[in-house]
Amino acid sequence: MKTKTWTVITNTGKQADLESGLEQKTVQKPTHISAREFVHWLAADGHIDDDSLRSLFKL
């Protein structure tokens, strides 16, 4: 199965809006990382794949 790549549309430090083609989703900042780390991981106009996104929440 191909890994989906998400484009980061916005990241407020509390939540990030992601888009992959026509699909969109919003992710909330995990409680175990700071807002600064969350913004670093999901930089605006950056890209993240599903595997990396899952690892962010399971650190």
Backbone bond lengths (Angstrom), bond angles and torsions (degrees), N, CA, C in turn:
res aa  C-N    CA-C-N  psi(-1)  N-CA   C-N-CA  omega(-1)  CA-C   N-CA-C  phi
1 M - - - 1.456 - - 1.530 109.13 -
2 K 1.306 115.77 135.37 1.458 121.02 -177.99 1.531 110.51 -75.81
3 T 1.328 115.94 139.43 1.459 121.27 178.25 1.525 109.37 -78.49
4 K 1.313 116.48 132.03 1.461 121.89 179.38 1.524 109.67 -81.15
5 T 1.325 116.15 138.01 1.460 121.34 176.49 1.520 108.87 -107.63
6 W 1.327 115.23 131.05 1.465 122.24 -178.55 1.518 109.88 -105.40
7 T 1.320 116.88 141.02 1.457 122.94 172.03 1.519 107.37 -99.36
8 V 1.331 116.78 132.28 1.461 121.39 179.94 1.533 107.99 -82.63
9 I 1.324 116.28 119.81 1.460 121.46 -179.77 1.529 109.60 -87.45
10 T 1.329 116.93 -53.26 1.465 121.74 177.15 1.527 108.76 -142.72
11 N 1.327 115.14 155.48 1.460 121.12 174.61 1.520 107.27 -147.15
12 T 1.326 115.74 113.93 1.461 121.44 -177.48 1.520 112.80 -90.67
13 G 1.308 117.41 -5.03 1.458 121.30 -174.05 1.513 111.42 94.63
14 K 1.329 116.99 -17.36 1.465 122.09 176.14 1.519 111.31 -111.82
15 Q 1.335 116.01 -31.56 1.452 120.51 176.46 1.520 108.95 -151.89
16 A 1.320 115.11 156.37 1.458 120.97 179.84 1.523 109.04 -128.17
17 D 1.318 116.19 141.00 1.454 122.50 175.71 1.517 107.82 -101.78
18 L 1.333 115.70 126.21 1.457 122.41 -176.99 1.520 109.85 -118.97
19 E 1.335 115.60 154.57 1.456 120.69 -179.48 1.524 108.89 -142.94
20 S 1.316 115.44 137.41 1.461 122.06 174.89 1.523 107.13 -138.11
21 G 1.334 115.82 100.74 1.458 119.53 -174.64 1.520 109.21 65.59
22 L 1.322 116.35 -124.12 1.470 120.07 178.74 1.525 112.38 -89.95
23 E 1.322 116.74 -9.21 1.467 121.39 -178.30 1.526 110.45 -85.48
24 Q 1.319 116.48 136.46 1.453 121.72 177.58 1.523 108.96 -130.83
25 K 1.339 116.05 150.57 1.461 119.69 173.70 1.519 109.22 -153.32
26 T 1.311 113.98 158.17 1.460 121.92 177.75 1.515 107.39 -116.79
27 V 1.337 115.99 132.49 1.466 120.35 176.88 1.511 108.99 -117.63
28 Q 1.325 115.42 139.47 1.461 121.87 178.16 1.525 109.04 -89.37
29 K 1.315 117.42 150.29 1.464 122.64 177.99 1.527 109.38 -63.31
30 P 1.334 117.20 129.06 1.467 118.91 174.89 1.537 109.84 -64.22
31 T 1.305 117.28 148.85 1.460 120.96 -176.25 1.524 113.37 -70.65
32 H 1.344 117.74 -20.66 1.459 120.35 -175.27 1.529 114.15 -86.14
33 I 1.333 118.88 0.40 1.462 120.45 177.03 1.531 109.89 -126.49
34 S 1.324 115.32 159.19 1.469 119.69 -179.73 1.524 110.46 -82.72
35 A 1.324 116.14 164.67 1.460 121.18 177.31 1.530 110.23 -60.44
36 R 1.329 116.91 -38.22 1.465 120.78 179.23 1.534 110.90 -62.05
37 E 1.337 116.31 -44.11 1.470 120.06 178.09 1.521 111.05 -63.86
38 F 1.326 116.81 -39.39 1.461 122.12 179.87 1.526 110.38 -62.88
39 V 1.324 117.07 -43.66 1.463 121.53 177.82 1.531 109.94 -65.35
40 H 1.335 116.43 -38.11 1.466 120.33 178.11 1.533 110.89 -63.74
41 W 1.328 117.03 -45.91 1.462 121.63 -178.93 1.521 111.50 -65.54
42 L 1.329 116.17 -38.53 1.469 120.92 -176.13 1.524 109.53 -119.79
43 A 1.316 116.35 64.55 1.468 121.49 -179.74 1.530 110.15 -65.48
44 A 1.329 116.14 139.35 1.463 120.79 178.66 1.524 109.69 -55.54
45 D 1.316 115.86 140.55 1.468 124.20 -176.09 1.529 112.78 66.25
46 G 1.328 116.68 9.66 1.456 120.53 176.18 1.518 109.95 -87.96
47 H 1.317 115.20 177.32 1.458 121.33 179.78 1.522 108.33 -130.45
48 I 1.325 115.76 144.91 1.462 121.03 177.98 1.521 107.31 -145.22
49 D 1.318 116.53 138.24 1.460 118.69 178.62 1.531 109.65 -92.78
50 D 1.326 115.20 168.00 1.473 120.45 -176.95 1.524 112.74 -57.34
51 D 1.347 117.14 -40.40 1.468 119.87 -178.56 1.519 111.30 -64.34
52 S 1.333 117.15 -43.49 1.465 120.64 178.65 1.518 111.18 -66.62
53 L 1.320 116.40 -37.67 1.462 120.75 179.21 1.525 110.08 -63.68
54 R 1.332 117.02 -43.45 1.475 120.76 177.59 1.519 110.56 -62.34
55 S 1.342 117.21 -40.50 1.469 119.39 -178.56 1.528 111.58 -66.19
56 L 1.332 117.23 -30.94 1.461 121.20 177.18 1.525 110.86 -59.63
57 F 1.322 117.07 -37.73 1.452 121.35 -176.87 1.526 113.05 -86.72
58 K 1.343 117.33 -11.56 1.473 120.55 -178.80 1.511 112.36 -112.22
59 L 1.324 118.90 14.38 1.472 121.05 -177.47 1.500 112.34 -56.02
